[in-house]
Amino acid sequence: MWSEAALVAGACFVAAFCAGMAGFAFVLVAAGILLHVVPPAITAPVLVLGSLMAQSMALPALWKHIDWPRLRFFLGVAVLGLPVGLLVLAKGPAPMIVAGVGLLLVVYAGYMLSRIALRLAPPAVGGGRAADGVVGFLSGILGGVGGFVGALPAMWADIQGWPKDRARAFMQPFIVAMQAITAVGLAFAGFFTTEALVLTAAATPALVVGTWIGLRAYVRLPAQGFRVVLLVLLLVSGISLLV
């Protein structure tokens, strides 16, 4: 139990640091470490609660940057996609969908990082309500399939070239809301066992410290540095979904 708790705490520290610095990827980073040694039934509630805590810590600083009408619309269509994802998880080719998203992230992040290395300007892509709806709905599906709610919003914010505060103010409230919904579902399904809650409590100090250090690093990152970190985490996230 103690060795398992130490591993969970270490994974949550690394994942919280990444989430604090880039605004997403807590679940993807922590899952990439924990799922090799901790059963999924235990990992799921730890990841959801950990993500909820880590992402919530950054919200006060981002509050004034949140575009509430856009966030409400994006969240609404994501909630509609959530049961589709759960249905796919139960009946459909969920691994193929996850792998397809992983490939998309790898290709996108690799392409954009190559443009940065070659000093080429990013392509201009405009958003809109219809495009937000598609991305939000797909994010909800991925949330139902495996809790991967942050990757597509992060990619969508990067595609539109948003400043780092606006990008985070778009991603993090969305992730917090979706993880809160997921946590309620896990609670009703009986996943919040004593072991899962004890492991989460044991990892909380490491999670708080990791998030705090990540937020300090974020404040010091220039705009281009933030974009590189975001793309690298998208690339790592895509690879983790393919492996």
Stockholm file with secondary structure:
# STOCKHOLM 1.0

chainA/1-243         MWSEAALVAGACFVAAFCAGMAGFAFVLVAAGILLHVVPPAITAPVLVLGSLMAQSMALPALWKHIDWPRLRFFLGVAVLGLPVGLLVLAKGPAPMIVAGVGLLLVVYAGYMLSRIALRLAPPAVGGGRAADGVVGFLSGILGGVGGFVGALPAMWADIQGWPKDRARAFMQPFIVAMQAITAVGLAFAGFFTTEALVLTAAATPALVVGTWIGLRAYVRLPAQGFRVVLLVLLLVSGISLLV
#=GR chainA/1-243 SS CHHHHHHHHHHHHHHHHHHHHHSCCHHHHHHHHHTTTSCHHHHHHHHHHHHHHHHHHHHHHHGGGCCHHHHHHHHHHHHHHHHHHHHHHHHSCHHHHHHHHHHHHHHHHHHHHHHHHTTCCCCCCCCCHHHHHHHHHHHHHHHHHHSCCSHHHHHHHHHTTCCHHHHHHHHHHHHHHHHHHHHHHHHHTTCCCHHHHHHHHHHHHHHHHHHHHHHHHHHHCCHHHHHHHHHHHHHHHHHHHHC
#=GC SS_cons         CHHHHHHHHHHHHHHHHHHHHHSCCHHHHHHHHHTTTSCHHHHHHHHHHHHHHHHHHHHHHHGGGCCHHHHHHHHHHHHHHHHHHHHHHHHSCHHHHHHHHHHHHHHHHHHHHHHHHTTCCCCCCCCCHHHHHHHHHHHHHHHHHHSCCSHHHHHHHHHTTCCHHHHHHHHHHHHHHHHHHHHHHHHHTTCCCHHHHHHHHHHHHHHHHHHHHHHHHHHHCCHHHHHHHHHHHHHHHHHHHHC
//
